[in-house]
Amino acid sequence: MSSNPAKPPQPGVPPLEIPDHVIVEYVNLVRISHSPSELVFDFGRILPGNTAPRATSRIIMSPLGAKLFLRALADNLAKYESAFGEIIIPGGVSLADQLFRPHPPSEPPAKE
């Protein structure tokens, strides 16, 4: 007998089956556009030396679905930060510049 009993599913939330053939991708870029009836999320990956990133996935959601997704994402990020600490967003021109542009070493303090 298992020492970890299975958790019952939450009311109203059906279990989500993830088939073996689902493609898992790492993305670090999203372009968001919208019309009056939907929001379009084009996900992609930009790597050093790659001047023209390509979208790898496109997700289209209703405005209500996108707002519920935003709420769920904010809730999960808050839980993540309470467990692992604040996520610091680097400053500068863009996140891509911060992540992929080489930085010169900092100058040592001047001796007096």
Beta strands, then each sheet from edge to edge (+ up, - down):
strand 1: 29-34
strand 2: 39-44
strand 3: 55-61
sheet 1: 1+ 2- 3+
end
